[in-house]
Amino acid sequence: MDYTNKLRKNVNKNYIFYFLKTLDLTQGIWMLYLAMKGMSLVQLGLLEGVFHVTSFLMEVPTGAIADIYGRKTSRILGRFCSVISVCILLLSNDFYLFALSFVFTAISFNLESGAGEALVYDSLKEIKEEEKYMKITGRQEVFYQIAKVIAFILGGYLATRSYKLAFVITITIGIITIIQAFSFTEPKIGKNERVVKNPFKVIKKQVTEGINVIKNNKKVGFFIIFSELLSTLVMTVFYYHQNFLKGHGFNEAQIGIVYAASALMTAILASQVYKIESKIKEKGILLIVPIITVTCLWGLSFSNYQYIFFILMMGTEGIIFVAINDYINKLIPSYNRATILSFSSMVFSLFMVVLFPIIGKIGDIYSLDISFIFLSIVGSILVIINTFYVLKMTKKETLKHEG
């Protein structure tokens, strides 16, 4: 088969990969599962903290590995680690073994984050079709969210019968995903041609180059910090909302339906981001969508129909993810794309390490209702800072173009 066609096929293969990777039946029930195993909200916060400390420490090295040894290799290793993590979680009854599982989960995410995006973007760039990336990312998000709909509904239903069955099916799907990951074609563009005599020195050089790119382009730094901080707020709600709904009388199946509805909303909006962006432009995405997201946070905190605001909030976060992912990729070079994208995930991990246990502690001492109000206040402050910065940045770019 022609090399160009193989690269083009990476796009459709990536849709399948994302669907299978996301078909994790435990994602909507793991906090409920661990609570059933005796974990408190603080312990759940600490376990998530273990995940993000590991992720923070491993993001850049794994991103550099993807740039040096290949995005395909990174993905395959990531799927192996994911299967190991689910096996440990299923077979354990101890906090420290649960923590070990979260270490493997973090490494699996690290090996995938940046690598998958870089593989697809550079495949498109090599065949000179990178202008399709935002549309393709939107479609990818549809596959991602459809898989989540299935996972939330089926996982929630199975949890009312047997948590074990949900975990066993997830492990089986994980093994299938490993096999499918071998079918990708590694793009040559931006491939690091250095002879790797000392991998640590090469990794250090990759990291240094990544930092320099961000230093020399403040817009990239802004996109990373803003988007990951907003994602931190949303994902903190996403995870604790399971226990919040359980405490308000919802069973696992009903929680699965709420989460499935949020995934469906995200899929619909994500598939239309390229159209939305063409109407309101970058400035509109950066100003309007975060305001809507934080408004939903307040609605979730005070409304009797908080699950509706939760569904809308997840949808708007999907818009931000797709749009800013495209903006960042347009501003960074191919040869260390995975490294820089991993910086973005590292920032997210740093924010989660700080925020997630705090929200769990507030929930244990007071209630998750108070925790969500606290998140709403933080989100409002973020939106105010973001609005001033975007307006200032837009003014500078306008004066630069006029000059």
N, C-alpha and C positions, 0 to 999 in steps of 0.2 A: 504493500500500500504506500502511496506517495506520502512523504514526510509532512507536507502541508495539510493533507487530509487527516493525518493522524492528529496533528495539533488541533484542527478544527473539531475533531471528534472528542477532544478533551472536554469541550463545553458540555456536550450531552452526557458524557461519562460522569462529569462533575455533578450534574443534576441527580443522577442515580446515587452517586456516593453520598451526597448531602442528605438525600431521602433516607437511605439505609442508616447512615451515621446518626441521624436524628430520631430514628425509630427506636428510641430508648424508653421502654415502658416504665422505667423507674423515675423519670425526671419529674413527674408530677406527684410522686408519692414518697420520695426518699426521706423527706423530713418527717412525714407521718410514720414511716417504717421505723426510723431511728427513735422517734418519740415512743413508739410502741415497745422498743427495746430498752426503754428507760432513760433516754437522753433528755435533759432539761433544755430550755431555750438557750441558756448560756452555753451548755455543752455543744448544742447544734451550731451556735455562733462560733465557738472555738474550732469545731471541725471544718466549717467553711473557712475559718481563718487559716487553718493548716493548708487547705487547698490553695488559698491565695498567697500565703507566704512561699509555698513551693513554686507556685506560678510566677511570683515576682522574681525569685532567684533563678528560675530556669528559662524564662521567656527569651531573653536575649541569646543565651547559648544555643537553645534549640532553634531559634530563628537563624542564627549564623550557620548552624549545621545544615539547615534547609538550603541556604545560599551556597554552601560549600559542597555538600554531598548530594544535594538534589531534593526538590520538593516531594517527589514521588516516594523516595526512601523515608522522608520525614513522616509522610502520611501513613505508610505501612507500619512503622514503629509506633505511631500514635494509636492506631487501632489495636495493636497488641497490648499496649498499656491499658487501654480502655477495658478490654475483656478481663485482664487480670484484676483491675480495680473492682469490677462488678462481682467477680468470683469471691474476692476477699470480703466484700460487703455482705454477700449472701451467707457466707459460712461463719461469720464472726458474731460475737456477743460482747465484745470488750471495746471500751473507748479507744484504746491505743491501736487495736487492729482496725477499727473504723478509720482512725487517723491515717494509718498506712494505706488504706484503700483510697483515701482522699489525695494522698501523695501521688499515687499512680494515676488517678483521675486528672490531676493537675498537669502531670507530665504529658498525658495523652492530649490534653487541650493545647499545651505548649507546642507540641510537635505538629499539630494541625494549624494553629493560628498563624497567620502570615503565609505559611507554606501553600495552603490551598488557594488563597487569593492570588499569591504570586504566580503559581502555576498557571492559573486561568488567564490572568492579565497578560503575562509574558507570552503565552500561547497565542493570544489575540494580537499582541504587539508584533510578534514575529511574522504573522501573516497580514499585518497592516489592517487589522479590524478592531483596534482598541477602542474606537469610538462607540462600539456596541456594548462596552463593559457595563455601563449603568443599567441598560435594559436587561442584560444577561444576569447581573446581580439581583435585579428585581425578580426575574423568573426563578433564580436560585432560591430566593427568599420564599417564593410560593411553594416550591418543593419542600423546603425546610419547615414551613409552617403547616403544610398538609400532613407531613410526617408527625409533627407535634400534635395536631388534631387527633390523629389515629392513636398516638402514644398516650395522650391524656385520657381519652375516652376508654381505650382498651385497658390501659394501666390502672385507671381508677376502678373500672369494673372488676378486674382480676383481684385488686387489693381487697375488695369486699369478700372475696372468696379465698384467695391465697396469695400472699406477697411473694412466696417462693416461686410460683409459676411465672409471675411477671419478670422476676430476675432471670430465670432459666431461659425464657424466650428472648430476653435482651442479650444474653450471652451468645445464643445461637445466631441471632442477627449480626452481632459483632464479628463472629467468625466469618460469616458470609461477606461482610464489608472488607475484611482483610484481603480476601481472595479478589474482590472487585478492584481494590486499590492497585493491584499489580498491572491492571490494564492501561494505566495512564502512560502517555508519552512525555518525556522530559523535554521542555523547550531548551534550545541552545542559547538563546539570547540572554545576555547578562550572566552566563554561566561562569563561575569562578574557575579560571584555568591554572591557578597556582598549584604547584606541586606541594602536597600537604605533608611536609616532613615533620613539622611541629604543629599539630592541630590547635593547640592552645594559643600559639602566637597568631595563627591565622584568624581564629575566633576573636582575639583581642583587636586585631586590625579591622575586622568587619564591624565590630562594635564601635570602635573609634570613628570609622567612616560614617556609620549611622548617626552618631551624635553630632558630627560635623554638618551633616545634611540638615538636621533639625535646627542647629544653631544658626546656620546660614539662611534658613527659611522659617521665619517666625510664624508664618501662616500655618505651616505644617504642625508646629508645636501647639498652636491655638486649637486647631482641629482635634488633635489628639487629646489634650487636656479637657476641653469642653465636652466632647462626645463621650469620653470615658467616665467623666464625673456624672454626667446625666444618666449614663447607662448604669452606674453604680447605684444611684437612687432607685431606678426602676427595677433592677434585678434584686435589690434588697427586699423591695415590696413583693416581687414575684415569688421569692422563696418563703418568706414569713407569712404570706397570704394563705398558704396551705393550712397552717396551724390556726390562723385567724378565722378562716371559714369553718374549720373543724370545731373551734370554740363557739361558733355561732350556730351550731346545729346541722351543718352540712356533713354528709357522709362522703367517703372516698369517690364514689361514682358521681355524685353531684359536683364535687370539686373538680373532677376530671372534665365534666361538661363545661364548667366555667372557664377552665384553662384552655380547653379545645376551642371555645368561642373566641378567646383572646388570640389564639394562634390563627384562626380563620380571618379575623379582622386584620391582623398583621399581614397575612398573605395577600389579602385584597389590596391594602394600601401600598405594600411594598412593590407589587407588580405595576403600580401606577406612578411610582416615584419619578420616572423619567418624564412623564406627562406633567405631573405637578411641578417639577423643577423647571420645565420649559415655560410655565405660566408665571410662577412667582420668583424664579431665579434663585441663585445662591443666597442672596440677602433675605429673601422671604423664608427660605428653609431655615436659616439660622436664627431668624427673629420670631417668626410666627409659631412654628412647630414646638419649640421648647416651652413657650407660654401655654399652649394647649396641654402639653404633657403635665406641667406643674398644676394647672387648673384641675386636671383629672386627679392629681394626688390629693388636693384639698377636698374634692368631691368624694374620694374614697375614704377620707378621714371622717367626714361628717354626714354623708348621705346614708339613708336606709337602703338605698340601691347601690351600695358601694361596688358591687361586682360589675355593674355597667361601666362605672368610671375606670375600673381595673382593665376591662376589655379595651376601652378607648385608649387608655394610657399605653398599653402594650402596642397598639397599632401605630401611635405617633412615634414611639421609640423606634419602630421598624423603619419609618420614613427617614429618621435621622441616621440610622445605621447605614442604609443603602446609599444615601446622598453623600455623606461624609466619607464613606469608604471610597467612592468614586473621586471625590475632590482630592483626597490624600494621594491616591495612586497616580493621579495626573501630575503631582508635584515632586515625585521621588524617582530616582534612577532604578533601572532594572537590576543592576548587579548586586545591590543590597536591599532590594525591596522587602524580602521576607524579614530581614533584620529590623528594618524600620517599623514594619507592621507589628512585629513582636514587641517593640518599644511601646506601642499603643496598648497592647494587651497587658504589658507590665505595669503601666500607669493604672489601668483598671484594677489590677490585682492589689496594688498599693492602696488605692482608695477603699477596696473591699475589706482588706485586712484591718483597716482602722474602723470603718463604719459598721460592718456586719455584727461583730460581737457587741458593740455599743447598743445597737437596736435590740439584740437578744437580751441584754442586761436590763434595758428599760422595760422590755416586755415582761420579764420575770418579776421586776420590782413593782411595776405599775400595771400596764396592760399593753397589748399590741396596738390598741387604739391610740394611746399616747405616743407610742413609737412612730406611728404613721403621721401624726401631727408634727412631730419633731422633723421627720423627713420632708414634710411639706414646707416647713419654715426654711430648711436648708435649700430646698429646691427653689423657693422664691428668691432667696439671696443670690443663688446662681443665675437665675434668669435676669435679675437686675444688672449684675456685673456683665453678663453676656450681651445684653442689649446695648450698654454703653460701649463695650469693646467692638462689637460688630459695626455700630454706627461710625465709630472712630476709624476702624479699618477701611470701611467703605469710602469714607471721605478722603482718606489718604490715597486709595487706589484711583478715585475719580480725579484728584488733583494731578496724580502721576500721568494718567492718560491724557489729560488736557494739556499738561506741560510737554 
